[in-house]
Amino acid sequence: MAHQFVILNQGKITVYNNFDDIPESFENLIRFAPEIPPEPHTEEQHHEIDQWNKRLQILMRRETK
């Protein structure tokens, strides 16, 4: 499974697999589904997993509606 981020922007639904490709502003976040690797996790994986909540908050601030 790959990351999947779905947004509504200017009336169009767009799917992104890379967080960094998501526009700085958009109408609505429809789906936020980062890929979480199966356990057991390495320390590096734990660090990456811990970042996803912060990234969700960033996307929520980018919503314009």
C-alpha positions as protocol buffer text, in pm:
chain_id: "A"
residue {
  index: 1
  type: MET
  ca { x: 0 y: 0 z: 0 }
}
residue {
  index: 2
  type: ALA
  ca { x: 122 y: 348 z: -83 }
}
residue {
  index: 3
  type: HIS
  ca { x: 28 y: 675 z: 84 }
}
residue {
  index: 4
  type: GLN
  ca { x: -305 y: 811 z: -37 }
}
residue {
  index: 5
  type: PHE
  ca { x: -419 y: 1167 z: 15 }
}
residue {
  index: 6
  type: VAL
  ca { x: -739 y: 1277 z: -157 }
}
residue {
  index: 7
  type: ILE
  ca { x: -841 y: 1640 z: -180 }
}
residue {
  index: 8
  type: LEU
  ca { x: -1119 y: 1844 z: -335 }
}
residue {
  index: 9
  type: ASN
  ca { x: -979 y: 2150 z: -509 }
}
residue {
  index: 10
  type: GLN
  ca { x: -1174 y: 2381 z: -740 }
}
residue {
  index: 11
  type: GLY
  ca { x: -1451 y: 2122 z: -759 }
}
residue {
  index: 12
  type: LYS
  ca { x: -1214 y: 1846 z: -871 }
}
residue {
  index: 13
  type: ILE
  ca { x: -1108 y: 1540 z: -669 }
}
residue {
  index: 14
  type: THR
  ca { x: -734 y: 1471 z: -689 }
}
residue {
  index: 15
  type: VAL
  ca { x: -534 y: 1182 z: -541 }
}
residue {
  index: 16
  type: TYR
  ca { x: -176 y: 1229 z: -423 }
}
residue {
  index: 17
  type: ASN
  ca { x: 73 y: 966 z: -313 }
}
residue {
  index: 18
  type: ASN
  ca { x: 339 y: 1212 z: -203 }
}
residue {
  index: 19
  type: PHE
  ca { x: 261 y: 1450 z: 84 }
}
residue {
  index: 20
  type: ASP
  ca { x: 492 y: 1718 z: -60 }
}
residue {
  index: 21
  type: ASP
  ca { x: 290 y: 1733 z: -384 }
}
residue {
  index: 22
  type: ILE
  ca { x: -30 y: 1848 z: -210 }
}
residue {
  index: 23
  type: PRO
  ca { x: -112 y: 2213 z: -289 }
}
residue {
  index: 24
  type: GLU
  ca { x: -70 y: 2485 z: -26 }
}
residue {
  index: 25
  type: SER
  ca { x: -445 y: 2547 z: -26 }
}
residue {
  index: 26
  type: PHE
  ca { x: -745 y: 2342 z: -133 }
}
residue {
  index: 27
  type: GLU
  ca { x: -1115 y: 2315 z: -53 }
}
residue {
  index: 28
  type: ASN
  ca { x: -1137 y: 1993 z: 149 }
}
residue {
  index: 29
  type: LEU
  ca { x: -928 y: 1700 z: 261 }
}
residue {
  index: 30
  type: ILE
  ca { x: -1129 y: 1389 z: 178 }
}
residue {
  index: 31
  type: ARG
  ca { x: -890 y: 1106 z: 265 }
}
residue {
  index: 32
  type: PHE
  ca { x: -571 y: 1098 z: 470 }
}
residue {
  index: 33
  type: ALA
  ca { x: -418 y: 751 z: 452 }
}
residue {
  index: 34
  type: PRO
  ca { x: -42 y: 740 z: 507 }
}
residue {
  index: 35
  type: GLU
  ca { x: 122 y: 401 z: 467 }
}
residue {
  index: 36
  type: ILE
  ca { x: 218 y: 252 z: 803 }
}
residue {
  index: 37
  type: PRO
  ca { x: 468 y: -35 z: 775 }
}
residue {
  index: 38
  type: PRO
  ca { x: 388 y: -362 z: 952 }
}
residue {
  index: 39
  type: GLU
  ca { x: 529 y: -421 z: 1299 }
}
residue {
  index: 40
  type: PRO
  ca { x: 784 y: -448 z: 1442 }
}
residue {
  index: 41
  type: HIS
  ca { x: 894 y: -93 z: 1364 }
}
residue {
  index: 42
  type: THR
  ca { x: 1247 y: 40 z: 1360 }
}
residue {
  index: 43
  type: GLU
  ca { x: 1331 y: 363 z: 1541 }
}
residue {
  index: 44
  type: GLU
  ca { x: 1334 y: 540 z: 1205 }
}
residue {
  index: 45
  type: GLN
  ca { x: 987 y: 406 z: 1125 }
}
residue {
  index: 46
  type: HIS
  ca { x: 860 y: 519 z: 1466 }
}
residue {
  index: 47
  type: HIS
  ca { x: 989 y: 868 z: 1395 }
}
residue {
  index: 48
  type: GLU
  ca { x: 815 y: 871 z: 1054 }
}
residue {
  index: 49
  type: ILE
  ca { x: 488 y: 743 z: 1203 }
}
residue {
  index: 50
  type: ASP
  ca { x: 501 y: 1013 z: 1472 }
}
residue {
  index: 51
  type: GLN
  ca { x: 516 y: 1282 z: 1200 }
}
residue {
  index: 52
  type: TRP
  ca { x: 184 y: 1188 z: 1041 }
}
residue {
  index: 53
  type: ASN
  ca { x: -36 y: 1353 z: 1304 }
}
residue {
  index: 54
  type: LYS
  ca { x: 154 y: 1680 z: 1257 }
}
residue {
  index: 55
  type: ARG
  ca { x: 115 y: 1650 z: 881 }
}
residue {
  index: 56
  type: LEU
  ca { x: -260 y: 1593 z: 917 }
}
residue {
  index: 57
  type: GLN
  ca { x: -284 y: 1913 z: 1122 }
}
residue {
  index: 58
  type: ILE
  ca { x: -92 y: 2099 z: 849 }
}
residue {
  index: 59
  type: LEU
  ca { x: -335 y: 1978 z: 583 }
}
residue {
  index: 60
  type: MET
  ca { x: -635 y: 2074 z: 792 }
}
residue {
  index: 61
  type: ARG
  ca { x: -498 y: 2431 z: 816 }
}
residue {
  index: 62
  type: ARG
  ca { x: -462 y: 2440 z: 435 }
}
residue {
  index: 63
  type: GLU
  ca { x: -834 y: 2373 z: 382 }
}
residue {
  index: 64
  type: THR
  ca { x: -1021 y: 2677 z: 256 }
}
residue {
  index: 65
  type: LYS
  ca { x: -1377 y: 2554 z: 326 }
}
